[in-house]
């Protein structure tokens, strides 16, 4: 507990998964017809501003695959997240399909295919009028460096970890109780540590699902919480032992909280009116509590904070300019964040 702090007064007004994700990953609400991915995610913003710092690796990785709000929107294909696509299996070597050359194909032969691809792209460029070819060229270039470069292969090689380390994060099978199952996502946390250690600037680990629309108490006690406690504490300890915690900000949160009342099925439903987030590393002082909910856990009672404040805190740590503007698909300049201030009580 001395390594992390909690903000207990986060709030917004959207109780739907996808559109609430949009708020938490971008700082902007969903579109007029509840469209998501209409604004670039914090990871895509980080890639836009920071990819140049380490071109050997993608600046933005999602483990295992993106959900609503995590895409690049009008920034273009070059700033989409690199997705691992598959989970680190509990009992099998972990591999990422896009990092493996096809069976029987050597890198030397791939180089020849790259030349062919370049020629074909040249023909397409002559007729392309969409403005996307430049972005795709950059995206393909990054993909090529990832596929053929040793940095990415080393970072994604979970089998290089000692057995004791992998066991510390946990090999817990999926929990099938409650309203939703719980994926065995503990090894995702370990992969995130390896990626950070290699130089990836922003890693998003997806740990859905946390819905408890029925059987809330059993689902939390026997399903979600043991997995979370083991993997989260392992990540914090591991980063700290390697001297990486001070330079790595770990933000743990969801898109909203749960209702203060229990429904007829013994569950708790979506509730954006107040929820919490945990912060560790990156200069955060541990053991602090920021804000509070009311006595029923229904609304902020003290020092309310917004998802935009969380994103501002993240951008402050990364060195991202939240006031930078980029042109959207209509040519309108849009700020990285519409509003929000770093949560200074954490530091």
Secondary structure, 3 states (H helix, E strand, C coil): CCCEEEEEEECCCCCCHHHHHHHHHHCCCCCCCCCCCCCCCHHHHHHHHHHHHHCCCCCEEEECCCCCCCCCHHHCHHHCCEECCCCCCCCCCCCCHHHCCCCCCCHHHHHHHHHHHHHHHHHHHHHCCCCCHHHHHHHHHHHHHHHHCHHHHHHCCHHHCCHHHHHHHCCCCCECCCCCCECCCHHHHHHHHHHHHHCCCEEEECCCCCCEEECHHHHHHHHHHHHHHHHHHHHHHHHHHCCCCCCCCEEEECCCEECCCCCCCEEECEECCCEEEEEECCCCCCCCEECEECCCCCCEEECCECHHHHHHHHHHHHCCCCCCEEECCCCCEEECCCCCCCCHHHC
